[in-house]
Amino acid sequence: MTTSAKTIALCAAILVTGLPVAAQAGEVPENLKGTGEVVVATAGGAFEEAERKAWFEPFTRDTGIKVVTIPSSPKLLASAKLGQPEADISNINGGEVPSWIDNNALEKIDYSYFSKDTLAGLPDFMKEEYGLGSFFYSVVVAYSTKSSGDHPKNWVDFYDVKKFPGKRTLPNCDLMLYGGLLEGALVGDGVAPEKLYPLDMDRAFAKLAAIKPNVGRWWATGADAPQSLIGGEVDMAAAWNGRIITAKKQGAPLELSWDQSLLQYDDWIVLKNAPNKDNASKLLAYISRAEAQAAFAEAIPYGPVNKDAFKLLPKELVDVLPGGPDIVKKQIVQDYKWWVARGADGRTNYDVAMERCIALLTQ
């Protein structure tokens, strides 16, 4: 699945709201001001609309630098490898960054433009050499409130077919990583979250094989999970939080649990030989500020990576955002570095898992 398609799948159905002036307030450092432009590859749709309202338009207003957007596509990596990037920066899943590094397609993030307060608000794993955290999202256990009896609250419940009978929906092999398929299976089999990595593939696929008869649908897009619940095809689902929250706001009888949910994130990257590298660095420093992060969270329900942003948001919103102060205590951070690690044969853990997943689902 391409980065743009994945991001669109996550974001397309989410409504963008207006932004309170307070969330966009804050003095802008002089070192972020300038002229010219910065080109951003983005997924379009509601996601880009949120970016424009929360980040791009205020950035231009406050710095004088114009933001130009182009559609994200697989050609972006190829253009960066050639040293002729179509954009200066882009947003990709954190697990994809190592492959871009391997292809010599990235510039290092220039943190010299970031204020001390901004850097202090970003977790260490959000400040990598070639990747800067953009936003948080999560795979959660969700269910239909129309179904009778108790409802699953975590992966242990989800995989307990005796205590919680009914059909489930899980991500298919293409979305194995982004849908947290192996992690959910292992935690559901009793693996303690703090001992989850390195993933025990044998144990994970044994658990998936056991639950396979109880899976009513292997979802291929983010919309599949809530649709399966609403249509009564399944009783419970592994799903992205944004999809469930949006459907619930629209009146669907759905609920989710944050217990044992998988915390995931996207990264900003600066493409190799970016023609507007300095302006790109200024934009990244600007949108990583607590005020800008809070504005984005209010525009679209994804968690801000700057922890100080939560102090600027209303409690009712903080209570439904991945990575929130109370929610994060229940969450498991997905280890992208394990997924891209290579074995003696040169294959990544992702490559091996994909082969085994396809074999399981085609049996």
C-alpha positions as CSV (number, residue, x, y, z in Angstrom):
1,M,0.0,0.0,0.0
2,T,1.4,3.4,-0.9
3,T,2.0,6.1,1.7
4,S,-0.5,8.4,0.0
5,A,-3.2,5.7,-0.3
6,K,-2.7,4.7,3.4
7,T,-2.9,8.3,4.6
8,I,-6.0,8.9,2.5
9,A,-7.6,5.8,3.9
10,L,-6.9,7.0,7.4
11,C,-8.2,10.6,6.8
12,A,-10.7,10.9,4.0
13,A,-13.9,10.5,6.1
14,I,-12.9,12.8,8.9
15,L,-14.5,16.2,9.0
16,V,-12.3,19.2,9.4
17,T,-13.4,21.8,12.0
18,G,-12.7,25.4,12.5
19,L,-9.7,26.4,14.6
20,P,-9.9,28.6,17.7
21,V,-7.7,31.7,17.5
22,A,-6.1,30.8,20.8
23,A,-4.7,27.5,19.3
24,Q,-2.9,29.4,16.6
25,A,-1.4,32.1,18.9
26,G,2.2,32.3,19.8
27,E,5.2,34.5,18.9
28,V,7.1,33.3,15.9
29,P,10.9,33.4,16.2
30,E,12.7,35.6,13.7
31,N,14.8,32.7,12.4
32,L,11.7,31.1,10.9
33,K,10.8,34.1,8.8
34,G,12.0,34.4,5.1
35,T,11.0,34.6,1.5
36,G,10.3,32.2,-1.4
37,E,8.5,28.9,-1.1
38,V,8.5,25.3,0.2
39,V,7.0,22.4,-1.7
40,V,5.1,19.8,0.3
41,A,3.9,16.4,-1.0
42,T,0.6,15.6,0.7
43,A,-2.2,13.1,0.5
44,G,-5.0,15.6,-0.3
45,G,-8.5,15.5,0.9
46,A,-9.5,16.2,4.5
47,F,-6.0,15.6,5.7
48,E,-4.5,18.3,3.5
49,E,-7.4,20.7,4.4
50,A,-6.4,20.3,8.0
51,E,-2.8,20.9,7.2
52,R,-3.7,24.0,5.4
53,K,-5.8,25.5,8.2
54,A,-3.6,24.5,11.1
55,W,-0.1,24.7,9.5
56,F,0.4,26.0,6.0
57,E,-1.7,29.1,6.0
58,P,-0.6,30.3,9.4
59,F,3.0,29.6,8.5
60,T,2.8,31.8,5.4
61,R,1.0,34.5,7.3
62,D,3.6,34.5,10.1
63,T,6.8,33.9,8.1
64,G,6.2,35.2,4.6
65,I,7.2,31.9,3.1
66,K,4.7,30.4,0.6
67,V,3.6,26.7,0.9
68,V,3.0,24.9,-2.4
69,T,1.4,21.4,-2.2
70,I,1.6,18.6,-4.7
71,P,0.0,15.1,-4.6
72,S,2.1,12.5,-2.9
73,S,2.9,9.4,-5.1
74,P,5.3,6.5,-5.5
75,K,7.3,8.7,-7.9
76,L,8.4,10.8,-5.1
77,L,11.0,8.3,-3.9
78,A,12.3,7.8,-7.4
79,S,12.7,11.5,-7.9
80,A,14.6,11.8,-4.6
81,K,16.9,8.9,-5.5
82,L,17.8,10.7,-8.8
83,G,18.6,13.8,-6.8
84,Q,15.8,15.8,-8.5
85,P,13.0,15.7,-5.9
86,E,9.5,16.7,-6.9
87,A,9.0,18.2,-3.4
88,D,11.0,19.5,-0.5
89,I,9.3,17.5,2.3
90,S,6.7,14.8,2.6
91,N,4.9,12.9,5.3
92,I,5.3,9.1,5.5
93,N,4.7,6.3,8.0
94,G,7.5,6.0,10.5
95,G,8.3,2.5,9.4
96,E,9.1,3.6,5.9
97,V,11.9,6.0,6.8
98,P,14.7,3.3,6.9
99,S,14.0,2.3,3.3
100,W,14.3,5.9,2.2
101,I,17.6,6.1,4.1
102,D,18.8,2.9,2.4
103,N,18.0,4.6,-1.0
104,N,20.0,7.7,-0.1
105,A,16.9,9.7,-0.6
106,L,16.8,11.9,2.5
107,E,18.5,14.9,4.0
108,K,19.1,15.1,7.7
109,I,16.6,17.1,9.8
110,D,18.1,20.4,10.7
111,Y,17.1,20.9,14.3
112,S,19.0,24.2,14.6
113,Y,15.8,26.0,13.6
114,F,13.8,24.5,16.5
115,S,13.4,26.4,19.7
116,K,14.4,24.8,23.0
117,D,10.8,24.6,24.1
118,T,9.8,22.8,21.0
119,L,12.6,20.3,21.2
120,A,11.8,19.7,24.9
121,G,8.2,18.9,24.0
122,L,9.1,16.2,21.5
123,P,9.8,12.7,22.7
124,D,13.2,11.4,21.7
125,F,11.9,8.8,19.2
126,M,10.1,11.7,17.4
127,K,13.4,13.5,16.8
128,E,15.3,11.1,14.7
129,E,18.2,12.0,12.4
130,Y,16.2,11.6,9.2
131,G,12.6,11.6,10.5
132,L,10.6,14.1,12.5
133,G,7.4,13.0,14.2
134,S,4.2,14.4,12.6
135,F,1.2,13.0,14.4
136,F,0.0,9.9,16.3
137,Y,-2.8,7.5,15.4
138,S,-3.7,4.1,16.8
139,V,-5.1,0.6,16.1
140,V,-7.7,-0.1,18.8
141,V,-10.2,-2.8,19.7
142,A,-13.6,-1.6,18.6
143,Y,-17.1,-3.1,18.8
144,S,-20.7,-2.7,18.0
145,T,-22.8,-1.6,21.0
146,K,-25.8,-3.4,19.3
147,S,-24.3,-6.8,20.1
148,S,-25.5,-8.3,23.4
149,G,-23.4,-9.4,26.3
150,D,-20.0,-8.2,27.4
151,H,-17.8,-6.3,24.9
152,P,-14.0,-6.8,24.4
153,K,-11.8,-4.2,26.0
154,N,-8.4,-5.3,24.9
155,W,-6.5,-7.8,22.7
156,V,-6.8,-10.6,25.3
157,D,-10.6,-10.2,25.2
158,F,-10.6,-9.9,21.4
159,Y,-8.8,-13.3,20.9
160,D,-10.9,-15.0,23.6
161,V,-13.6,-16.6,21.4
162,K,-15.3,-18.5,24.2
163,K,-15.8,-15.5,26.5
164,F,-16.5,-13.1,23.6
165,P,-18.2,-15.1,20.8
166,G,-18.9,-13.6,17.4
167,K,-17.2,-12.7,14.2
168,R,-14.1,-10.4,14.1
169,T,-12.5,-8.3,11.4
170,L,-8.7,-8.0,11.2
171,P,-6.4,-6.3,8.7
172,N,-5.3,-8.2,5.6
173,C,-1.7,-8.9,4.7
174,D,-1.2,-5.6,2.8
175,L,-2.1,-3.7,6.1
176,M,-0.4,-6.2,8.4
177,L,2.0,-3.6,9.7
178,Y,-0.3,-0.6,9.7
179,G,-3.1,-2.6,11.2
180,G,-1.0,-4.1,14.0
181,L,-1.9,-7.6,13.1
182,L,1.0,-9.5,14.7
183,E,1.2,-7.3,17.7
184,G,-2.4,-7.7,18.5
185,A,-2.2,-11.5,18.1
186,L,0.8,-11.7,20.5
187,V,-0.7,-9.5,23.2
188,G,-4.0,-11.4,22.7
189,D,-2.0,-14.6,23.4
190,G,-0.7,-13.3,26.7
191,V,2.6,-11.6,25.8
192,A,3.2,-8.7,28.1
193,P,3.4,-5.4,26.2
194,E,6.9,-4.6,27.6
195,K,8.1,-7.9,26.3
196,L,6.4,-7.7,22.9
197,Y,9.5,-7.0,20.8
198,P,11.2,-8.8,19.2
199,L,8.0,-10.3,17.9
200,D,7.7,-14.1,18.1
201,M,6.4,-14.8,14.6
202,D,5.8,-18.5,15.2
203,R,3.6,-17.6,18.2
204,A,1.8,-14.8,16.4
205,F,0.9,-16.8,13.3
206,A,-0.2,-19.7,15.4
207,K,-2.6,-17.4,17.2
208,L,-3.9,-16.0,13.9
209,A,-4.4,-19.5,12.6
210,A,-6.4,-20.4,15.6
211,I,-8.7,-17.3,15.3
212,K,-9.0,-17.5,11.5
213,P,-12.4,-19.4,11.6
214,N,-13.8,-16.6,13.6
215,V,-12.8,-13.8,11.3
216,G,-15.7,-12.6,9.2
217,R,-13.6,-10.1,7.1
218,W,-10.0,-9.3,6.5
219,W,-10.2,-5.6,5.9
220,A,-8.3,-3.9,3.0
221,T,-9.1,-0.2,3.8
222,G,-9.7,1.8,6.9
223,A,-13.3,2.2,6.1
224,D,-13.9,-1.6,6.0
225,A,-13.7,-2.1,9.8
226,P,-16.4,0.4,10.8
227,Q,-18.6,-0.6,7.9
228,S,-18.4,-4.3,8.9
229,L,-19.5,-3.4,12.4
230,I,-22.3,-1.1,11.3
231,G,-23.6,-3.6,8.8
232,G,-23.6,-6.4,11.3
233,E,-21.1,-8.5,9.4
234,V,-18.9,-8.6,12.5
235,D,-19.2,-7.9,16.2
236,M,-15.8,-6.6,17.0
237,A,-12.8,-5.2,15.0
238,A,-9.2,-4.1,15.0
239,A,-9.6,-0.6,13.6
240,W,-8.0,2.8,13.3
241,N,-9.3,5.1,16.0
242,G,-10.1,8.0,13.7
243,R,-12.5,5.8,11.6
244,I,-14.4,4.6,14.7
245,I,-14.5,8.1,16.3
246,T,-15.8,9.6,13.1
247,A,-18.5,7.0,12.6
248,K,-19.6,7.3,16.2
249,K,-19.9,11.1,15.8
250,Q,-22.1,10.4,12.8
251,G,-24.5,8.3,14.9
252,A,-23.1,4.8,14.4
253,P,-23.5,2.5,17.4
254,L,-19.8,1.9,17.9
255,E,-17.4,2.1,20.7
256,L,-13.6,1.6,21.2
257,S,-11.2,0.8,23.9
258,W,-7.7,2.3,24.3
259,D,-6.5,-0.5,26.5
260,Q,-3.5,-2.2,24.8
261,S,-4.0,-0.1,21.7
262,L,-1.1,0.3,19.4
263,L,0.4,3.8,19.2
264,Q,1.6,4.6,15.6
265,Y,3.0,7.7,14.0
266,D,3.9,9.3,10.7
267,D,7.2,11.2,10.1
268,W,8.2,14.2,8.2
269,I,11.1,13.7,5.8
270,V,13.3,16.2,3.9
271,L,14.1,14.9,0.4
272,K,17.6,14.6,-0.9
273,N,18.8,17.8,-2.6
274,A,15.6,19.6,-1.7
275,P,15.8,23.0,-3.5
276,N,14.2,24.8,-0.6
277,K,15.8,23.0,2.2
278,D,16.1,26.0,4.6
279,N,12.5,26.9,4.1
280,A,11.5,23.2,4.6
281,S,13.4,23.3,8.0
282,K,11.6,26.5,9.0
283,L,8.2,24.9,8.2
284,L,9.0,21.8,10.2
285,A,10.2,23.9,13.2
286,Y,7.0,26.0,13.0
287,I,4.5,23.1,12.8
288,S,6.3,21.2,15.6
289,R,5.5,24.0,18.1
290,A,2.9,23.3,20.7
291,E,0.5,25.9,19.3
292,A,0.6,24.5,15.8
293,Q,0.3,20.9,17.0
294,A,-2.8,21.8,19.0
295,A,-4.4,23.5,16.0
296,F,-3.9,20.4,13.9
297,A,-5.4,18.1,16.6
298,E,-8.5,20.4,16.6
299,A,-8.7,20.2,12.8
300,I,-8.5,16.5,12.6
301,P,-8.6,13.9,15.5
302,Y,-5.0,12.7,15.5
303,G,-2.7,13.0,18.5
304,P,-0.1,15.8,18.6
305,V,3.6,14.6,18.9
306,N,4.5,17.7,21.0
307,K,3.3,16.8,24.5
308,D,2.8,20.5,25.4
309,A,0.1,20.7,22.8
310,F,-2.3,18.8,25.1
311,K,-2.2,21.6,27.6
312,L,-3.8,23.9,25.0
313,L,-6.6,21.6,24.1
314,P,-10.1,21.1,25.7
315,K,-10.3,18.0,27.9
316,E,-13.0,16.4,25.9
317,L,-10.7,16.4,22.9
318,V,-7.6,15.2,24.8
319,D,-9.6,12.3,26.1
320,V,-10.0,10.9,22.6
321,L,-6.6,11.6,21.1
322,P,-3.9,8.9,20.6
323,G,-0.9,9.7,22.8
324,G,-3.0,11.8,25.3
325,P,-1.6,11.9,28.8
326,D,-4.1,9.4,30.2
327,I,-4.5,7.3,27.1
328,V,-0.8,6.8,26.4
329,K,-0.4,4.9,29.7
330,K,-2.6,2.2,28.2
331,Q,-0.8,2.1,24.8
332,I,2.0,0.1,23.2
333,V,4.3,2.1,20.9
334,Q,4.9,0.2,17.6
335,D,8.5,-0.6,17.1
336,Y,9.2,0.2,13.4
337,K,12.9,-0.5,13.8
338,W,12.1,-4.1,14.4
339,W,10.0,-4.4,11.3
340,V,12.7,-3.1,9.0
341,A,15.6,-5.1,10.7
342,R,17.3,-7.5,8.3
343,G,18.2,-11.2,8.9
344,A,21.2,-13.1,7.7
345,D,19.5,-13.6,4.4
346,G,19.1,-9.9,3.8
347,R,15.3,-10.0,4.1
348,T,13.5,-7.7,6.6
349,N,11.2,-8.9,9.3
350,Y,8.4,-7.4,7.3
351,D,9.4,-9.4,4.2
352,V,9.3,-12.6,6.2
353,A,6.1,-11.8,7.9
354,M,4.4,-10.9,4.6
355,E,5.3,-14.2,3.1
356,R,3.9,-16.1,6.1
357,C,0.8,-13.9,6.2
358,I,-0.1,-14.6,2.6
359,A,0.5,-18.3,3.1
360,L,-1.9,-18.3,6.1
361,L,-4.7,-16.4,4.4
362,T,-4.5,-18.4,1.2
363,Q,-4.7,-21.8,3.0
